Amino acid sequence: MSTWGNFALGFTYLSPVVGVYTLFGFALGTGGPPMIWAIVIAGLGQLLVAMVFGEVVSQFPVSGGIYPWARRLWGRRWAWLAGWVYALALLATIASVSYGAGPFVALMLGFEPSTTGTVICALVVVAIATLLNLGGTKLLAKAAIFGFAAELAGAVVVGIWLLTTHREQSFSAIFHTFGAGSGGSYASAFLAASLIGVYLYYGFEACGDVAEEVANPGGLIPRSMRMTIYVGGAASVFVALALILAAPDFGKVISGEDADPVYTVLQSAFGSVGTRIVLAVVLISFLSCALSLQAAGSRLLQSYGRDKMIFGSRYLAKLSPIRHVPPFALVVTAVVPALVILGSTLSASALTRIVSFAALGIYIGFQMIVLAALRARLRGWVPAGKFSMGRWGLPVNIAALVYGVLAAINMAWPRTPDASWYDNYLVILSAVLVVGVGLVYLFVAKPADRSDAPAGDAIPASVAASTD
């Protein structure tokens, strides 16, 4: 995988179009135009995390990402739990991204979105992504580059068109709330709206998930991670700004009268035919995002499998001798999300309940690495890869941990006091359930005792002994 292929994989996983288009209506309706600053804040916070990850992957360029990194920094049990949480979050995210493509297909084809139609479209997205991934690393890289080019070109063209020909608001609008949060504290409203930024900025770690398929990974991957944040963040802010300034009436969005401001803006600016073309580019973004998610998830499962860390390891560990991809692990990343999508037919809110953990789970996995890196650093670890922050390593590591913990609390914070208690605390309950099941499996089945893979060796034994 080339430099561009590796960067494109992270970019299409982060997917600014998917993130912004999916949550723009919620964020603008909740926090008003200033919600755009949440995208900037989250980008800066995740850049700190990416810097920490860069040091780790530079020293340990092993496929699988979070799981092997945690194993080398801390130990097998910590790594197993981090990988478990992250794997389930990835599988749920594949389902949610694929499901999110359904309404855009309906709008593009000109029919009313329905549950059945959305489910069928989602399953088709999963199937196409799986076939492309089974085609091998080179095909994956080419597909990622195509998705990156289409998404970035679409974002730039749409943004420029909206800003130059259909701007309805002045740039000062991003500093005014227009009545958002008037029922209480605006700080609370902004924190709720900031979920658009929190949900947006992950995907850069996918650059490291395929480390063994990249030439010069220790130098290339940290750079790809940072580029993902820079370019993806700039594209996200630009798209959000263009949509905000093209919105004709903030009051209707905030009151709920205009529930889909993205479609309203596109329809007004591009007409029926033009909107369908834009939606086609959006669908490419959804497909590319699902493709990259599957690639990351399959490498994580394959890494688990070759270390004999989970049931079915003999199959998950296999690599295709022709395509050099893990076929059985890829099948898992197709079948499990498909089952989640089919489960959404049981109730209108079933999918929301199932995938509510996804983003929080990914942040928990991230912070388990950030904490492991901080612990190792305090015990004497000196990053020995091609990328190092030097004396800035410790303060950046601490700042990344603080940001991640605050973001996770914000995601889990109950915001629906009028709903039943289990709905109000759904994100927290799902996190407790996933971590709890993982801990039971970890201590009953003892998967961490089956592996002889290197663990806890980031710190030289002599240094660890002296610090102990």
HELIX and SHEET records of a PDB file:
HELIX    1   1 THR A    3  LEU A   14  1                                  12    
HELIX    2   2 PRO A   16  GLY A   31  1                                  16    
HELIX    3   3 PRO A   33  MET A   35  5                                   3    
HELIX    4   4 ILE A   36  GLN A   59  1                                  24    
HELIX    5   5 ILE A   66  LEU A   73  1                                   8    
HELIX    6   6 ARG A   76  LEU A  109  1                                  34    
HELIX    7   7 THR A  115  LEU A  134  1                                  20    
HELIX    8   8 THR A  137  THR A  165  1                                  29    
HELIX    9   9 PHE A  171  PHE A  175  5                                   5    
HELIX   10  10 TYR A  186  ALA A  193  1                                   8    
HELIX   11  11 LEU A  195  LEU A  200  1                                   6    
HELIX   12  12 ALA A  206  ASP A  209  1                                   4    
HELIX   13  13 ALA A  211  GLU A  213  5                                   3    
HELIX   14  14 PRO A  217  ALA A  246  1                                  30    
HELIX   15  15 PHE A  250  SER A  255  1                                   6    
HELIX   16  16 PRO A  261  ARG A  306  1                                  46    
HELIX   17  17 SER A  313  LEU A  316  1                                   4    
HELIX   18  18 PRO A  327  GLY A  343  1                                  17    
HELIX   19  19 SER A  344  LEU A  346  5                                   3    
HELIX   20  20 ALA A  350  VAL A  355  1                                   6    
HELIX   21  21 ALA A  358  LEU A  378  1                                  21    
HELIX   22  22 GLY A  390  TRP A  392  5                                   3    
HELIX   23  23 GLY A  393  ALA A  412  1                                  20    
HELIX   24  24 TRP A  421  ASN A  424  1                                   4    
HELIX   25  25 LEU A  426  VAL A  444  1                                  19    
HELIX   26  26 PRO A  447  ASP A  449  5                                   3    
HELIX   27  27 ALA A  461  THR A  467  1                                   7    
END                                                                             
